């Protein structure tokens, strides 16, 4: 046997490994100032553009939801939970607009805020984030996990100003939303608001305000932190 073991097998594997990997030599050294980037934490990952593995910055998947010009303000109801999303569209996809996300398989976190104006001063407003666990309606929401049972995954709380109709914000956060479903499916995760005993009216969740123009002041951001690989 030649020294070093099975040389033929080793060379085949080495050749395959070399052809599947491309490291730009400039990535292997620290960049000069003013950049100063040392590429710490870069990972070997697949580049779909070049169809090969490369050293690249980690890819963080994120997406936003917002009340904007397409959704507008959403009226709230006294002593009732109101979901801050629009009706199911008739485009065959079933993805609503508003403070809602359609998340692929993985573990996610969510941060955001709801801006509210109400004629009732000093009232508690509650926010909750929920997600579905079953495919609720294959006709209007194909491959969307949005039905019962529904799981509560996060929330927030604030009190309206002592001055009526003065906008205030409720910040909310959810550190761990787990979406474990089949390939090609999406999990519907949405935000709801509850006005507790708003005697003069519950007001509305705002898409914009006169001082901010068309800015989307009620919004949220989903960020993926794990792919749930190995769970199925």
C-alpha positions in Angstrom: 0.0 0.0 0.0 1.4 3.4 -0.8 2.5 5.7 2.0 -0.5 7.8 3.2 -3.3 5.3 2.6 -5.6 5.3 -0.4 -4.2 8.1 -2.5 -6.7 7.7 -5.3 -9.7 8.1 -3.1 -8.2 11.0 -1.2 -7.4 12.9 -4.5 -10.9 12.4 -5.8 -12.5 13.9 -2.7 -10.0 16.8 -2.6 -10.7 17.6 -6.2 -14.4 17.7 -5.6 -13.9 19.9 -2.6 -11.8 22.3 -4.5 -14.2 22.6 -7.4 -17.1 23.3 -5.1 -15.5 26.1 -3.2 -14.3 29.6 -4.3 -12.5 31.9 -1.9 -11.6 35.3 -3.2 -8.0 35.9 -2.0 -9.1 39.4 -1.0 -11.5 37.9 1.6 -8.6 36.2 3.3 -6.9 39.5 4.4 -8.0 42.5 6.3 -9.2 45.4 4.2 -7.3 48.7 4.4 -8.8 51.8 6.0 -11.2 53.5 5.8 -13.1 50.1 5.6 -11.0 48.1 8.0 -13.3 45.1 7.5 -11.6 41.9 8.8 -14.3 39.5 7.6 -14.6 38.0 11.1 -17.7 35.8 11.3 -18.0 35.3 7.5 -19.2 31.8 6.7 -18.8 29.3 3.8 -22.2 29.4 2.1 -23.9 28.8 -1.2 -24.0 31.6 -3.7 -27.0 31.0 -6.0 -25.6 33.6 -8.5 -22.3 31.9 -9.1 -23.6 28.4 -8.3 -20.7 27.6 -5.9 -19.7 27.9 -2.3 -18.0 31.1 -1.2 -16.9 32.9 2.0 -19.7 35.5 2.5 -21.3 37.5 5.2 -24.1 35.6 7.0 -27.4 36.1 5.3 -30.1 37.4 7.7 -33.6 36.9 6.4 -36.1 39.6 7.4 -39.3 41.1 6.2 -41.6 43.9 7.2 -45.3 44.4 7.8 -46.9 47.8 7.9 -50.1 49.8 7.9 -49.5 52.0 4.9 -51.2 53.6 1.9 -52.4 50.2 0.7 -54.0 49.2 4.0 -54.9 52.6 5.6 -56.0 53.1 9.2 -57.8 50.2 10.9 -60.7 51.0 13.2 -60.6 49.4 16.6 -63.5 48.1 18.7 -64.2 48.6 22.4 -63.6 45.4 24.4 -62.7 43.3 21.4 -59.6 42.0 19.7 -59.1 43.5 16.2 -56.6 42.0 13.8 -54.4 44.6 12.1 -54.6 43.1 8.6 -56.7 43.4 5.5 -59.1 40.9 4.0 -57.9 37.8 2.2 -57.2 38.9 -1.4 -58.7 37.1 -4.4 -55.4 36.6 -6.2 -55.2 32.9 -5.3 -52.3 33.4 -2.8 -54.2 34.4 0.3 -51.6 36.8 1.7 -53.1 39.8 3.5 -51.6 43.2 3.9 -50.9 45.0 7.2 -49.2 43.9 10.4 -49.0 40.3 9.3 -46.2 38.1 8.0 -46.1 34.8 6.0 -43.0 33.0 7.4 -41.2 30.0 5.9 -39.9 27.2 8.0 -37.6 28.4 10.8 -37.5 30.2 14.2 -38.2 33.9 14.0 -38.4 37.0 16.2 -40.6 40.0 15.8 -40.4 43.7 16.8 -42.7 46.6 16.0 -45.1 49.2 17.1 -48.7 50.2 16.7 -49.6 53.9 16.7 -53.1 54.6 18.0 -55.3 57.7 18.2 -58.4 57.4 20.4 -61.1 59.8 21.7 -61.0 58.0 25.1 -58.2 59.2 27.4 -56.4 57.1 29.9 -57.5 53.7 28.6 -55.3 50.5 28.5 -54.6 49.1 25.0 -53.2 45.6 24.6 -51.3 44.1 21.7 -50.9 40.4 21.1 -49.1 38.4 18.4 -50.6 35.1 17.3 -49.9 32.4 14.8 -51.9 29.5 13.3 -51.1 25.9 13.5 -53.2 24.3 10.8 -54.0 24.9 7.1 -57.2 26.8 7.6 -58.7 27.2 4.1 -56.9 25.6 1.1 -59.2 27.5 -1.3 -58.6 31.1 -0.2 -55.2 30.6 1.5 -53.5 27.6 -0.1 -50.4 26.3 1.7 -50.8 28.9 4.5 -50.8 27.8 8.1 -53.3 30.1 9.7 -56.1 28.1 11.3 -57.1 26.7 14.7 -55.7 26.0 17.2 -54.1 29.5 17.3 -51.1 30.1 19.5 -50.2 33.3 21.4 -46.5 34.1 20.9 -46.0 37.7 22.2 -47.5 41.1 23.0 -47.3 44.6 24.4 -49.3 47.2 26.5 -49.7 51.0 26.8 -52.2 53.6 28.0 -53.7 56.3 25.9 -52.8 60.0 26.7 -54.9 62.1 29.0 -55.6 64.3 25.9 -58.1 62.7 23.6 -57.1 61.8 20.0 -53.4 62.4 20.7 -51.5 59.5 19.1 -49.4 57.2 21.3 -47.4 54.0 20.6 -47.5 50.5 21.8 -44.2 48.7 21.2 -44.3 44.9 21.0 -41.7 42.1 20.8 -41.7 38.4 20.4 -38.3 36.6 20.9 -39.3 33.2 19.5 -41.8 32.3 16.8 -41.4 28.6 15.7 -42.7 27.7 12.3 -42.2 24.0 11.6 -44.1 22.9 8.5 -43.6 21.4 5.1 -41.5 22.8 2.3 -43.4 25.5 0.3 -45.8 26.3 3.1 -45.9 29.6 5.0 -47.1 30.4 8.6 -49.4 33.3 9.0 -48.4 35.5 12.0 -50.4 38.6 12.8 -50.9 41.5 15.3 -54.1 42.3 17.2 -55.2 45.2 19.4 -57.7 45.2 22.3 -59.1 48.5 23.7 -60.2 47.9 27.3 -63.3 49.9 28.3 -62.9 52.8 25.9 -66.2 54.4 26.8 -65.9 57.3 24.3 -64.6 55.1 21.4 -61.6 52.9 20.7 -60.2 55.0 17.9 -57.9 53.5 15.2 -54.5 52.0 14.5 -52.8 54.6 12.3 -51.0 54.1 9.0 -49.8 57.7 8.9 -50.3 61.1 10.7 -50.5 64.6 9.4 -47.1 65.4 10.9 -45.4 62.4 9.3 -47.0 62.6 5.9 -47.2 59.2 4.3 -44.8 57.6 6.6 -45.8 54.2 7.9 -46.0 54.7 11.7 -47.5 51.3 12.6 -45.0 48.7 11.4 -43.2 45.5 12.3 -40.1 43.5 11.3 -39.7 39.8 11.2 -36.2 38.3 11.5 -35.1 34.7 11.0 -32.7 33.3 13.6 -32.7 29.6 12.8 -33.7 27.4 10.0 -35.1 24.5 12.1 -32.9 22.1 10.2 -32.8 18.6 11.7 -36.4 18.8 13.1 -37.9 16.7 10.3 
